[in-house]
Each structure stands twice: as C-alpha cells, then as structure tokens.
Amino acid sequence: MAKCIYSILDKAVSTYNLDKSEILYLLKTEENDKIFSAADKVRKKHVGDKVHLRALIEFSNYCKQNCLYCGLRRDNAKIARYRLETQEIINLANKAAEYGYKTIVLQSGEDLYYTINKMSKIISEIKKFDVAVTLSIGEKTFEEYKAYREAGADRYLLRIETTDEALYDKLDPGMSLKNRTRCLEDIKRLGYEVGSGIMVGLPGQTIESIAKDIIYLKSIPVDMAGIGPFIYHPDTPIEKIEGNFFELALKVMAILRLLMPDINIPATTAMETLNPNGRLIALQCGANVVMPNATETAYRKHYEIYPGKICMGDSPKHCRFCIENKIKSINRNVAESKGYHRSNS
C-alpha cells in the first residue's frame, strides 16, 4: 500500500519513529508545510515555548584540519588568524553571564595552542559564573575529553557532517569517519550531553545519505542536533554548486524534531545567512535554541567558516537583546534555566 504524508506524520507523532523509506518520503516531498507544522506541535508539546539562548564565544580561528568546505581550514592563507588568551575568554564569558545567558559555548578551530591545562582553567573559571559550559573544539583524545569533563564542561558539540564514509574522506582529508564516531562515543561515555549534526547540501551528498545521517543521530542518541545548510566559501577548494539549501536544512531539522521530540535543536546562524528571517522560521518549525554571538566585534569577521555571516558589526550586548526582541515577536520568551536535555535534568 502506498504511503501518504498524513499516515507518515501520524506515525511520527505517535511513535517518534520512522523507517528509512518513510524518512526518504519526507525528504523528497514538496509538502513541507505539513512537516513543519507537525514538528512545531511536537516541539510545543515536549519542550514548550521557551527559547534557550547559548552565548557563543569564538575564541580562535586557528585550525590544524584542512576540511575542503571550511574557511578556517589550515591551508587558507587569506584569513587573518587570531586567538584569545585565557583571561580574555573568561572575561567574555563573565559579560555573557551578566547579560543573562545560562550557557556559554566555547568554539574554535582545532588549535593546539590550548593545552589541557589552559582549557581546564578556562572551563573551571567560567563555571564559577553559574552557567552550563558547552565545548565545540573538535576531535580530542579520551584523556582530553575526560579532563574537560572533570573541569566542569557539561556539553560537547561535534557535528558528524556526513555519515557517508566516501564523502567524508573526500571532504575531510587526513581525518576519518571512524575517529569522528569514536570521539562521539567517548563524549557520551564520559557523561557529557552530546551535540552533533550534519551539513545539508554538500557537493556529492545524496538524499539517501541524509536519511542515514538522521537515523545515525537518533541511534546515538544525541541530546542536541544542529543542522546547517552548506554555504560555499570562495577561499576553499570545494566545488561551487548553485542552490540555496535553507528549505532542505529546515526540513531535516523538522524531521529530527519528529523523531527526537525532547532534544535541544538550535535555529542555526547559517539559516539566517540564507534567509533574513531564518532563525525565527526555524523556531516555528521545531527549533528551541538560539546561539547569539558573544565574541567581541573586532574578531567576528575573522571567524569565517562561511561568508556572509550575520551580525558582524554588532556588539555582544546588542546581539543578546536584539534576539530576545525577535523571539518575543513570535510570541515566545527566553528561558531562564540552563536548558539541559530533559533526560539529563
């Protein structure tokens, strides 16, 4: 019997489970509004109307890796490199806490300058501000992950990007999908809340591989899933492909909400790069988290993973209260809790 979108969505809403063929159907259908509406209802039922804000501090754009799609890649000689010292990072986190943020996200390229001792001090000092700490600093050893967890880190974000091994090998030279998954397993084993996700629209990516990615994220299972649309960077060697992947990224995000009803899902900044109202639209299609930039204005333009990032000229304070006003415009409010995934609360 041929399936229709109504029966698939009914199954998703009642069981939070779909097989690969059903996920493929949703990815291929043009009836996106039905998917977005169902995801928004599931979001409201399971995580409510509060939006969790995470202050993003991009503290270094040095990276030892050479991923073909990323503007921070090691071989990009056109980027102006910077890194913040320990006390600068702590001071930015302190300001963010004063602005009312309950989570600080520390993000960088894979920069070997930050030793275990440096990072552990940064984490332990920031924890004194009564905030949750999320790390997004790439692939590390089990011992490094363990040290950061013991220093007080609560969450770790490491996007898988794609579970297609051949595509992964092509796009991430010198890296391996096996080691990436090992990192995620270590993070989970150590008791972090696990954040992962994928990039949608990568050259060579298929709808079938995206379906497998969704199934993988559910299998971990992740506590947070970040979905970013591919945006071509002219200072990278990756193939330039035409197209705006906002709608497809939004759909993947919505499907994840249907399958993982109570996880945290950010309305990613990249979505707003492709659509002026991207984050607000995402919040109405299943997302419940926003990560405003808390990096000082002078450094923002140099953390260019992709071109055209929003809010480059804004101050951390402006970003904090601008996004709150936007959230209120869709009748939602900023959460006052640290926003742990319900299963870990």
N, C-alpha and C positions, 0 to 999 in steps of 0.2 A: 504494500500500500504506500503510495506516495505521501510523504510528509508535507505539511504546510507550516508556515511560520507560526501560526497560532498554537498548534499542537507542540511544537518545539519549545516555544516560550512558556507554555503552560507546564511542560515537563521541567524546564529550567527553574521556574519559580517555585514549583512544589518539591523538587528533589535536589536542586542545586547540582545537577549532574547531567552531562550530555556526552554522547559518544562522538568520535571524530567526524563521522558523516554529518551529524547534526550541527557541530561547530562549523564545518565547512559550508553547510547550507546558510548559516547566519552570516558568515564572512562574504559569501557570494551574492546574497540577496540585495536588492536595492531598496527593500522596505526598512530602511534604517530607523525611521522614526519609531516604529513599533519596538525595536530592540532598545532604543534609548529610553523610551517611556517605561518599559518593563524594568530596566536597570535602575532608573531613578526611584521607582516604587520600592524595589528591593533595598536600595541604599537607605531610603527613609525609614523602612521597617527595621532594619538591622543596625544601622549606625546613627540614625537620626539626622536632624537638620544642622547640627553644629559642624562648623568647619575648623579643622585643626591647622594652625599656622606653624610652620617649621622655619626657623631663621637659617638661611643658607650662607655659610662663610666659605668662600672660595679662596683658600689660603696659599695655594701655589699652583702655577701653571707649568712647572717642570714635569716631564714625564719620560720614563725610561722606555715606554712601549711605543710602538710605531703603527698603530691601527690606521688603516687606509682612509677612514671616514672622519677622523677626529683632528680638529685644528690644533690640539695640544701635542700632536704626535712628535716624537723625538726629532725627526728629520725636517720638521717645518722651521726653516731658518728665518722666515718672515715675521714670526711672532716675537714680541718683546717679553722676555721672561721675567717673572717676579716670584718671590716667596716672602711670606710674612714670618717674623720672628715669634718666638713663643709668647712673649708678653703682649705683642700686638694682637695675636689671635685671642688670647684670654680677654683683653680689653674689649674687643669687638663683641665677644660673647656676653660680657657683662652689660654692655649697652643694649644688646638684643633682649636680655632678660629684663632690663629696666623698661623696655618698650612693651613688655607683656608676653613675650614668647615663652612657651613652655618646653620647647625642644630646640636644640642647636644642632644643625647639620654641618659637620666639618668635611669639606670636599676638596680634593686636589687631584692632580695627576699623580702617577706613581713616582714620587720624589724621594730618593734615598737619603736626602738630607735629614729627613725627620726620622731619627732613630727611635728605638723602643723607649728609651728614657725620655726623649723630647716629647713624643706623643703621649706617653703615660702622664707626664707632668701637666700637659695641656688639658687632658681629659679630667684628671683629678681636680685641677683648679676650677674648671668650668662646672663640675658637679656641685661645687660649693654654692652656686647660684640657684640651686633647687630647680634644675632643669633636667630633662632627658637629653642624652647625647647620642646622636647618630653619626656613624663614620661612613664616609664614601671615599676610600683612599686606595682601592684596588686589591690586587692579589697579594696576599701575605702568607707567611708560614703559619702553621698551627700555633707555634710558640708566640708569634707576634699577636695573633688574634686573641690568644689566652691572656697575654699581658694587658691588652687594651680592655678586655672584659673585666679583668681584675682591677683595673684603674677606675672603672665605673661606666664604661660605654654600654649603652642599652640596646642599640640597634646597629645593624650593619647593612649598607646598601651596596649590592654588587650585581649590576644587570648582566644577565646571561647574553643579551643582544640577539643571539640566534642559537637554536639547538641543532641546526643543520651543520654537521661537522665539516663538510667540504667547504661550505660558505664561510664558516668560522675560520678555517685555516687560511682561506684566501684573503679575508678582510683583516685578520689579526696575525700578521707574520711574527714568528717566534713565540707565539702563545698556543695554547691548546684548549679545546673544549673540555678535555678530561681534567685538566688542572683547574679550570673555572668551576666545574661541578664539585671538585674536591674542596675548593675554597668554601662554596656554599654549604657543603656537608659539615665542614669544620665549624663554620659560623653557627649553624643550627645546634651542633653537638655542644658548643660552649654556652648555650643558653641566650644568645642574642635573639632579639626579634629580627627575622630575616626579611630583607628587602631585595627584590630582584625585578626583572622586567626585560622588555625587548625593544628594539628599534624597528619601526614599521616602514617598509618601502625601500629597504636596502637593495642595491643592484644585485640581481641574481636570486633574490628571495622569492619564494612562491607562497601562494595561499595555503598550500598543504603544509609547508614548513611552519607557517604562523599557527596553524591549528595544533601542530605538535608542540610548539612553544607554549601555547595556552595550557595544554594537557600537562606539560612538564611543570609549569608554575603551580598548578593545582596539586601535583604529586608531591611537591617538597614538604608540606605546603608553605607558601610564603605568607608572611604577616603583612607585607606591603608589596604592591605591584605598580611599578612605574612604566608607562608606555609612552615612548617618544616617537614622533614622526621623523623620518630621515630628512635632513636638510643638507644639501650639497655645500661643501666648503671649497672655494676655488684654490686654496693653498694646500690641497691634498690630492693624491694621485687617483682617488676613486673615480669611477665612471660617473659622468654627469647625466642624470636621467630627468626627463621632464615629468612634471606632475606635482600635485600638492597632496600629501598623504595625511592631511588633517582628518578627513572623514573616516579613513580606514583606521587610523590610530584611535579615534574616538570609539569606533565600533569594537575594536579589540578590547579597549578599556571597559566598555559596557558588558561585553561577554564575560570578562573576568569578574565583574561585579555579580552577574547572574550565577556564576559557578562558585564564587567565594564571597558570600554575602556580607560577612562582617570584617573583612580585612580593610586596611587603610589603602586608599588609592588616590594618588595626587593628580590634580589638574596641572599637567606639566607646563613649564615655561615655553618649551618649544611649540606647544599648541598655539600659544598666543602670538608667537612669531609668524605663524602661518595664517592666523585669523585674529583680528583685533579684539574679539570677544572670546578668544579660545578658552581661557580658563573658566570663565563664567558658564560657557556652554558645557564644558566638561563637568562642572559641578552639578549640572542639571541632567547629566547622562550617566551618573554613577559615582563620580569622584567625591571625596570628602576631605581632602588635604590640599593645601597650597603652600609652596615653599618660596616666600619672598626673599629677595637678595639682601643680605645684611653685610655684604662686603663694602668697604669704603669705595666711593665713586671712582677714585683715581685708578683702581685696579680692575674694575669691572670689564672694561673694554679689552683687556688683555687675556681674560679667561674666555676665549672664543672657541669653544668646541664646534660651534656652527655660527655662521654670520647672521646678523640681523637680530641679535638678542634684544629683548625689550628692557626698558628701564635703565639704559646705560648711563644716563646723566642724572639719575635720581639718587638721593641720599638714602641710607638705611632707614632713617626715621620716616621719610616721605613714603617709601615703599610699604612700611608697616601699616600706616594709617590710610593710605590710598587703597590697598587691597581690602581693608576692613569695610570701607565705604562701598566698594564694588560688591562685596559679599552681602551687605545689607540691602543693596539694590535688587537682589533676587530673593528677598525675604528670608535670608539665612543669617546666622550670627556666628561670631568667633567663639570657639570652645575655650574654656578656662582650665581644662585638665591637660595632662601631658599626652593624652591620646594613645595609650598603649592599646595594642590589639586585644580585643575582649578576652580571648583565650588565655592571655598572659596577665590579666588585670588582677 
